[in-house]
């Protein structure tokens, strides 16, 4: 029974990794072709749906860690995926004013290349039990370029969205209310910017 369970686990993780890999490959293809044909202002509209699918699917990785399907610590997975979901839904989807900025293009390309490498690496390991040496090198080398470009794009887009958050008061909860609780998305986003400083070294 243990062998069957291990085979089912590997099959599931293989399908998961390759499905998300193809999602990110689609994001990169649409981003690059749109950038070349129409400019960076049109990139977000071209990648919105596959980006939302691919990035939201990563939420399952938190569950994978919690139930022991993978060895990745939840303490490292949660903040990284949480910050990306915040950018995907809390910034890009919520504030269309950010869509035409060039940082969207640098963010999307940085994320997609990183994830294409990562998901193909894990997909190969789950499906075949190994990954080729060149993919291993890419997995642990390209972050030196893509991590700074991705992080700087994330921070920049949050900063750009701040005036629109403050003006719209979107996602804010004011008192008095029946929960006796208040929340300001603007200040929460400023706090998230502050967390990036120690968070970069940790991640």
C-alpha positions in Angstrom: 0.0 0.0 0.0 2.9 2.4 0.7 4.2 1.9 -2.8 0.8 2.7 -4.3 0.5 5.8 -2.1 3.9 6.9 -3.3 3.0 6.3 -6.9 -0.2 8.3 -6.5 1.7 11.1 -4.8 4.3 11.3 -7.6 1.6 11.2 -10.3 -0.4 14.0 -8.7 2.7 16.2 -8.2 3.8 15.5 -11.7 0.5 16.5 -13.2 0.3 19.6 -11.0 3.8 20.8 -11.8 3.4 20.3 -15.6 0.0 21.9 -15.6 1.3 25.0 -13.9 4.4 24.9 -16.1 2.2 25.2 -19.2 0.3 28.0 -17.5 3.5 30.0 -17.0 4.7 29.2 -20.5 1.5 30.7 -21.8 2.0 33.8 -19.7 5.6 34.3 -21.0 4.5 33.7 -24.6 1.7 36.2 -24.5 3.9 38.7 -22.6 6.8 38.6 -25.1 4.6 38.6 -28.2 2.4 41.4 -27.0 5.5 43.4 -25.9 7.0 43.1 -29.3 3.8 43.8 -31.3 1.9 46.3 -29.1 4.3 47.6 -26.4 4.3 47.2 -22.7 1.1 49.0 -22.1 -0.9 46.1 -23.6 0.9 43.3 -21.8 -1.3 43.0 -18.7 -4.5 42.6 -20.8 -2.8 39.8 -22.8 -1.7 37.8 -19.8 -4.3 38.5 -17.2 -6.2 35.2 -17.3 -3.3 32.8 -17.6 -1.4 34.8 -15.0 -4.3 34.6 -12.5 -4.6 30.9 -13.1 -0.9 30.1 -12.8 -0.3 32.2 -9.8 -3.4 31.2 -7.9 -2.7 27.5 -8.5 0.4 28.0 -6.4 -1.8 28.3 -3.3 -2.0 24.5 -3.5 1.7 24.4 -2.6 0.9 25.7 0.9 -1.5 22.8 1.3 1.1 20.4 -0.1 3.5 21.5 2.6 0.9 21.3 5.3 -0.2 17.7 4.5 3.4 16.5 3.9 3.3 15.9 0.2 6.5 18.0 -0.2 9.4 18.8 2.1 9.3 22.5 1.5 8.7 24.4 4.8 5.4 26.3 4.9 7.3 29.1 6.7 9.1 29.8 3.5 6.3 28.9 1.0 3.6 31.0 2.7 5.1 34.5 2.5 6.4 34.0 -1.0 3.1 32.8 -2.4 1.2 35.2 -0.2 3.1 38.2 -1.6 2.5 37.0 -5.2 -1.2 36.5 -4.6 -1.3 40.0 -3.1 0.3 41.4 -6.2 -1.9 39.4 -8.6 -5.2 40.1 -7.0 -4.7 42.9 -4.5 -2.7 45.2 -6.8 -3.0 44.3 -10.5 -6.6 43.0 -10.6 -7.8 45.6 -8.1 -6.2 48.7 -9.5 -6.4 48.9 -13.3 -4.4 52.2 -13.1 -1.2 50.0 -12.8 -1.8 48.0 -15.9 0.0 50.2 -18.4 3.2 50.6 -16.3 6.4 49.0 -17.6 7.0 47.3 -14.3 4.1 45.0 -15.1 6.1 43.6 -18.0 9.3 43.2 -15.9 7.2 41.5 -13.2 5.4 39.1 -15.5 8.6 38.1 -17.4 10.6 37.7 -14.2 7.9 35.6 -12.6 7.2 33.5 -15.7 10.8 32.6 -16.5 11.5 31.7 -12.8 8.4 29.5 -12.6 8.9 27.8 -16.0 12.3 26.7 -14.7 11.1 25.7 -11.3 8.0 23.8 -12.3 9.8 21.9 -15.1 12.5 21.0 -12.7 10.1 19.5 -10.2 8.0 18.1 -12.9 11.0 16.2 -14.3 12.0 15.0 -10.8 8.5 13.7 -10.1 7.9 12.1 -13.5 11.3 10.7 -14.2 13.1 10.7 -10.8 15.8 13.1 -12.0 16.4 16.5 -13.7 19.1 17.2 -16.3 22.2 19.1 -15.1 21.5 22.2 -17.2 18.0 22.5 -15.6 19.5 22.1 -12.2 22.0 24.9 -13.0 19.2 27.2 -14.2 17.1 26.3 -11.1 19.8 27.5 -8.7 21.5 30.3 -10.8 18.9 32.4 -12.6 17.5 33.7 -9.4 20.5 36.0 -9.1 19.0 38.0 -11.9 15.3 37.2 -11.8 14.8 37.6 -8.0 16.0 41.2 -7.9 14.0 42.2 -11.0 10.9 40.4 -9.7 11.2 41.9 -6.2 11.9 45.4 -7.4 8.9 45.2 -9.8 6.6 44.0 -6.9 7.7 46.8 -4.6 7.4 49.4 -7.4 3.9 48.3 -8.4 2.7 48.4 -4.7 4.1 51.9 -4.4 2.5 53.0 -7.7 -0.9 51.7 -6.5 -0.8 53.5 -3.1 -2.4 56.8 -4.3 -5.2 54.9 -5.9 -5.8 52.9 -2.8 -6.0 56.0 -0.7 -8.3 57.8 -3.1 -10.7 54.9 -3.6 -10.6 53.4 0.0 -11.1 50.1 -1.7 -11.1 47.1 0.8 -11.3 49.5 3.7 -13.6 48.8 6.7 -14.5 51.8 8.8 -16.0 52.0 12.2 -18.6 51.9 13.5 -19.6 48.5 12.3 -21.1 45.3 13.8 -17.7 43.7 14.1 -16.2 46.6 16.0 -13.2 46.4 13.7 -11.5 48.6 11.2 -9.1 47.9 8.4 -7.2 50.2 6.0 -5.8 48.5 2.9 -3.6 51.6 2.2 -1.7 51.2 5.5 -1.7 47.4 5.2 0.0 47.8 1.9 2.6 50.2 3.3 3.3 47.6 6.0 3.8 45.0 3.3 6.4 47.2 1.7 8.2 47.4 5.1 8.1 43.6 5.4 9.9 43.3 2.1 13.1 44.6 3.6 13.8 41.8 6.1 11.8 39.4 3.9 14.1 39.6 0.9 17.1 38.1 2.8 14.9 35.4 4.4 13.4 34.2 1.2 
